[in-house]
Amino acid sequence: MKQKSFFCRILSGISLLLLLTACTPSGQQTSLTSEEEEFPVSEFPAANLSIPALPVEEEGKIKGVWVSYLEFDHMLKGRSEKKYRANIQDMVKNCKEQELNTLIVQVRSHGDAYYPSQYYPWSVHVTGSPQKGCSFDPLKILIEEAQKEDLSVHAWINPYRLMQEEEMELVSKDYKIREWYQNDSYMEKGTDGYWYLNAGNDEVQELIVNGIQELITNYDLDGIQIDDYFYDKVKPKAFGESDKEGRENVTQMVKKIYQCVKNQDAELLFGISPAGNFRETPVSDSTQLTDLSLWCTEEGYLDYIAPQIYWDFEDPEAPFLEVLEKWENLVKDSPVKLYVGLAAYKFSESEILEEEMKTVLEREVPQGYFLFRYDNLV
């Protein structure tokens, strides 16, 4: 399988256009020029690697792929509506032809939005600057095109991570994240240079929940997913709290999101994709102060868990099957479903990824897998 690819490599050597869909800070769009129409319509050649087909009895299982802000850097930023829609149509077609059925689409990666939002500024990965808006709604278009091919869409957010300093200073003071900027009651600068919201602040939790309510009210989504950045680059002590308080903060936030989602629609799914390693308990319960041991075993927190089990079968520290079995044991008597995060970015050009996909589909407890990420399926 080394000579085969999951999706053909995106045409290289094409530089991004200057941002042509930008708006003024007041929201008034500038006009488009004809130059952007000179790019080829199709930038995503058809995939040519066969994903294991689902047996009839397994047709209810999810086969999904994460679509991150990095994909939007070339599919969306600097593109006209026509070009962006064509890119999405190609992506959706590729996924459908390979029998994928779910897209997990990043809609907030750095305290920003990939759609018109009351609560968050436009992402730089959409317009190039948090001061500029977009003349169309990228999320609406993506959902429209996905639904034409019967693909489900989950909106993926990072609840705490914000932008770096130079971008934060450009955000309008109309947004809470700018109003709170550099106030250590609300945020702290992480070891990676990004700012992180204080999970224990009630106003922060309200902002996060309001942002999710906005998404599930305005868009025909199938689910909401948050990722694995909790207390990672900033610890509770930065806000004068203990690790115990930090874990309680995150649990409170998770429960509020779950209630928000279910109050909107009981059929909507809420899930988390944490770091995948598992010793006696999920490793992130100690390293990032999650409480997966609680969330995955009691009702009222999650519909699904999607641990990122990004190792091969022979890994000396975290062999794939051994780690998978620990997650299976955690959820087997609970209402929480298990979807397995797989590392296409590591194994797409070897037999390992295909074998892991087959393994997940053949086992009883997992209800499918998510592949990270679309651009790495090569």
Residue pairs with C-beta under 8 A, 6 or more apart in sequence:
1 49
1 349
1 350
1 351
1 354
2 349
2 350
2 351
4 48
4 49
5 47
5 48
5 49
5 348
5 349
5 377
5 378
6 47
6 49
6 51
6 98
6 344
6 348
6 353
6 377
6 378
7 44
7 45
7 47
7 49
7 94
7 98
7 374
7 377
7 378
8 44
8 45
8 46
8 47
8 48
8 378
9 378
10 43
10 44
10 74
10 375
11 40
11 43
11 45
14 39
14 43
16 73
16 74
16 77
16 78
17 35
17 36
17 39
17 78
17 79
18 78
19 77
19 78
19 127
19 128
19 129
19 132
20 30
20 32
20 33
20 35
20 36
20 78
20 80
21 29
21 30
21 32
21 78
21 79
21 80
21 81
21 127
21 134
21 135
21 136
22 29
22 30
22 127
22 128
22 129
22 132
22 133
23 29
23 30
23 127
23 132
23 133
23 134
23 135
24 30
24 132
25 131
25 132
25 172
27 133
29 133
29 135
32 80
32 135
36 78
36 79
36 80
36 83
37 80
37 82
37 83
39 83
41 83
41 86
42 86
42 90
43 74
43 75
43 86
43 87
43 90
44 87
44 90
44 91
44 93
44 94
46 93
46 94
46 97
47 94
47 97
47 98
47 377
49 98
49 377
50 98
51 63
51 98
51 99
51 100
51 357
52 354
52 357
52 358
52 361
53 99
54 61
54 63
54 99
54 361
55 361
58 361
60 367
61 361
61 366
61 367
61 368
62 101
62 102
62 152
62 339
62 367
62 368
62 369
62 370
63 99
63 100
63 101
63 102
63 357
63 368
63 369
64 100
64 101
64 102
64 103
64 104
64 152
64 154
64 339
64 368
64 369
64 370
64 371
65 95
65 100
65 102
65 103
65 104
65 344
65 370
65 371
65 372
65 373
65 374
65 377
66 104
66 106
66 156
66 370
66 371
66 372
66 373
66 374
67 91
67 103
67 104
67 105
67 106
67 373
67 374
68 106
68 109
68 156
68 373
68 374
68 375
69 106
69 109
69 110
69 114
69 123
69 125
70 125
70 373
70 375
71 91
71 373
71 374
71 375
72 106
72 114
72 123
72 125
72 126
72 138
73 125
75 84
75 87
75 88
75 91
76 84
76 87
76 114
76 125
76 126
76 138
77 124
77 125
77 126
77 127
77 128
78 128
79 87
81 135
81 136
81 141
84 136
84 138
84 141
85 141
85 145
88 141
88 142
88 145
89 145
91 374
92 103
92 145
92 146
92 148
92 149
92 151
93 149
95 103
95 149
95 151
95 374
96 149
96 150
96 151
100 151
100 371
101 150
101 151
101 152
102 151
102 152
102 153
102 154
102 222
102 368
102 370
103 142
103 146
103 151
103 152
103 153
103 154
104 154
104 156
104 225
104 273
104 370
105 114
105 139
105 142
105 153
105 154
105 155
105 156
106 114
106 156
106 157
106 158
107 113
107 114
107 115
107 139
107 155
107 156
107 157
107 215
108 114
108 120
108 123
108 157
108 158
108 211
109 123
109 125
109 157
109 158
109 161
110 123
110 124
110 158
110 161
110 162
110 163
110 167
110 194
111 120
111 121
111 161
111 162
111 163
111 177
111 195
111 197
112 120
112 121
112 122
112 123
112 124
112 125
112 126
112 130
112 163
113 119
113 120
113 121
113 122
113 123
113 211
114 123
114 125
114 126
114 138
114 139
115 137
115 138
115 139
115 140
115 215
115 218
115 219
116 133
116 134
116 137
117 211
117 214
118 214
119 175
119 176
119 207
119 210
119 211
119 214
120 175
120 177
120 211
121 130
121 131
121 171
121 172
121 175
121 177
121 178
122 129
122 130
122 132
122 133
122 134
123 130
124 130
124 163
124 167
126 134
126 138
127 133
127 134
129 167
129 170
130 163
130 167
130 170
130 171
130 172
131 170
131 171
131 172
139 155
139 219
140 219
142 153
143 153
143 219
143 220
143 221
146 152
146 153
147 153
147 220
152 222
152 223
153 221
153 222
153 223
154 221
154 222
154 223
154 224
154 225
154 269
154 271
155 215
155 219
155 221
155 223
155 224
155 225
156 225
156 226
156 227
156 273
157 211
157 212
157 215
157 224
157 225
157 226
157 227
158 226
158 227
158 229
159 197
159 199
159 208
159 226
159 253
160 196
160 197
160 199
160 229
160 230
161 190
161 194
161 195
161 196
161 197
161 229
161 233
162 168
162 177
162 187
162 194
162 195
162 196
162 197
163 171
163 194
163 195
164 193
164 194
164 195
165 189
165 193
165 195
168 177
168 178
168 181
168 195
169 181
171 177
171 178
171 181
172 178
173 179
176 203
176 207
177 187
177 197
177 207
180 186
180 187
180 203
181 187
181 195
184 238
184 239
185 198
185 201
185 239
186 197
186 198
186 201
186 203
186 204
187 195
187 196
187 197
187 198
188 195
188 196
188 198
188 234
188 238
188 239
189 195
189 196
189 234
190 196
190 232
190 233
190 234
191 233
191 234
192 233
194 233
196 229
196 233
196 234
197 204
197 207
197 208
198 204
198 239
199 205
199 230
199 231
199 246
199 249
199 250
199 253
200 236
200 239
200 241
200 245
200 246
200 249
201 239
205 252
205 253
205 256
208 253
208 256
208 257
209 256
209 257
209 260
212 224
212 257
212 260
212 261
213 260
213 264
215 221
215 224
216 224
216 260
216 261
216 264
216 265
216 268
217 264
221 268
222 268
222 269
223 268
223 269
223 270
223 271
223 303
224 257
224 261
224 268
224 269
224 270
224 271
225 270
225 271
225 272
225 273
225 306
226 254
226 257
226 271
226 272
226 273
227 272
227 273
228 272
228 273
228 274
228 275
228 284
228 288
228 308
229 288
230 250
230 284
230 288
230 289
230 290
231 246
231 250
231 288
231 289
232 287
232 288
235 243
235 246
236 242
236 243
236 245
236 246
236 249
236 289
241 249
243 289
246 289
247 285
247 289
247 290
247 291
250 289
250 290
250 291
251 291
251 294
251 295
251 301
254 272
254 295
254 301
254 302
255 300
255 301
257 270
258 270
258 300
258 301
258 302
258 303
259 300
261 268
261 269
261 270
262 268
262 270
269 303
269 304
270 302
270 303
270 304
271 302
271 303
271 304
271 305
271 306
271 339
272 290
272 292
272 295
272 302
272 305
272 306
273 305
273 306
273 307
273 308
273 341
273 370
274 282
274 284
274 288
274 290
274 292
274 305
274 307
274 308
275 282
275 283
275 284
275 287
275 288
275 307
275 308
276 307
276 308
276 309
276 310
276 311
276 318
276 323
276 327
276 341
277 283
277 284
277 317
277 318
277 323
278 307
278 323
278 326
278 327
278 330
281 292
281 293
282 290
282 292
282 293
282 307
282 327
282 330
284 290
284 292
285 291
285 292
285 293
292 305
292 330
293 330
294 301
295 301
295 302
295 305
295 336
296 302
296 305
296 330
296 331
296 334
296 336
297 330
297 331
297 333
297 334
297 336
298 334
299 335
301 336
302 336
303 335
303 336
303 337
304 336
304 337
304 338
304 339
304 367
305 327
305 331
305 336
305 337
305 338
305 339
306 338
306 339
306 340
306 341
306 370
307 323
307 327
307 338
307 340
307 341
308 341
308 343
308 372
309 318
309 320
309 323
309 324
309 327
309 340
309 341
309 342
310 341
310 342
310 343
310 346
310 372
311 317
311 318
311 319
311 320
311 323
311 343
312 319
312 320
312 347
312 352
312 356
313 319
313 320
313 321
313 352
313 355
313 356
320 356
320 359
321 359
324 340
324 359
324 360
324 363
324 366
327 338
327 340
328 338
328 363
328 365
328 366
331 337
331 338
331 365
332 365
337 367
338 365
338 366
338 367
339 366
339 367
339 368
339 369
339 370
340 356
340 360
340 366
340 368
340 369
340 370
341 369
341 370
341 372
342 353
342 356
342 357
342 360
342 369
342 370
342 371
342 372
343 353
343 372
344 353
344 371
344 372
344 373
344 376
344 377
345 372
345 373
345 376
346 352
347 353
347 356
348 376
348 377
348 378
349 378
353 371
356 369
357 369
360 366
360 368
360 369
361 368
361 369
371 377
